[in-house]
């Protein structure tokens, strides 16, 4: 096998792509990653990781305000925005270098540039790579995995200028903190930015076209999060559709359909979803199907063109890094013919939103479970009844569990409150193990922990809650 021939070529070095390449190398395959920008992809460089660094700074700022309740006095607080942003960028850079190290350690070839799939050369597929100033390199492999991710979705007639109308990229590296901001879209991205900017002292208006924020979450959980946002002082506008967003160079004015009054702010953030990076890959010469910007695959991440696969955000929702990584592994293991390869089950991917309060979920919402024909048992336990949450001074929120009445199957779990993004994995494991209420009830949860609320929620579904 020559230096330009591989068993697997992965286009994109994000959390799906680099994980797929490393797993391929572990299985003895010669793997190559082609990345046009930064190893780690959007998630590591401009999404999951640096936003959590920003949110941590905002969380600390909020904690300072509450210290008097714990008997601690703090002097005047000042924010060095430059350092806040610089730290978030350093965190991203450190992890990007970590990915580079991991690929090198596993002897994965990394080529910088933009990849385009070409014709087949016998049993191999050609992938042409154009690098900045490096001309063109022609690679070949039996298997090609597309892991090109996604980008911020644009709204028709509204152009982000990077100064007053921002995408998530500009919103993460503000040169100065505005006095007011309007955020269009209240999904995970919009809600996290609303939380960050509000805790940093900015007047925030959060606009959502649906009837509640975080509309993909269980309705009861969304309602609790929305009330918490409003209580904090975030202005929330729901069931409101944007008509126009205009900048005068110094600020923006958002107008809406219907009788909703316009909103004027220093800046606006567009957080209305993402679009798959499926263009300019040479797919038009293949049988690969693209629908609404996303590549169509089967349960094994295979497209309709033999030898071409796709994983992660480019294949559509849920747009989550951990889903992409898992797909990368199952795709490679299927290629290798391993019996351990299993497709992702319906409702197996947990979702997390790191706003304040945090929101996390896995499986079916109550509404979806009933629509699917299940007779359900629903358990709830509020954090106000949890000793650890009370001791922390963070006792607002709820854990909700949904079971099939006949079989005891855990259909879904939904949380809003302190550290729930760390708790949800417990229910994700339970679903993977096909645990019923019996196993969950018999599990001993340590005391005092937030996780006890998980146990109580299960008990409540069967009228056995102890602390409520």
Secondary structure, DSSP 8 states (H G I E B T S, - for coil): --TTEEEEEEE--BTTHHHHHHHHHHTT--EEEEESS-TBHHHHHHSHHHHHHHHHHHHHHHHHHHGGGGT---------HHHHHHHHHHHHHHHHHHHHHHHHHTT-EEEESEEEEEEEETTEEEEEEEETTTEEEEEEEEEEEE---EEE--BTTB---SSSEE-HHHHHS-SS--SEEEEE--SHHHHHHHHHHHHTT-EEEEE-SSSSSSTTS-HHHHHHHHHHHHHHT-EEE-S--EEEEEE-SS-EEEEESTT---EEESEEEE-S-EEE--SSSSGGGSS--EETTEE---TTSB-SSTTEEE-GGGG-SS--HHHHHHHHHHHHHHHTT-TT-----TT-S-EEE-SSSEEEEEE--HHHHHHTT--EEEEEEEGGG-HHHHHHT----EEEEEEETTT-BEEEEEEEETTHHHHHHHHHHHHHTT-BHHHHHHS---SS-TTHHHHHHHHHHTT--S--
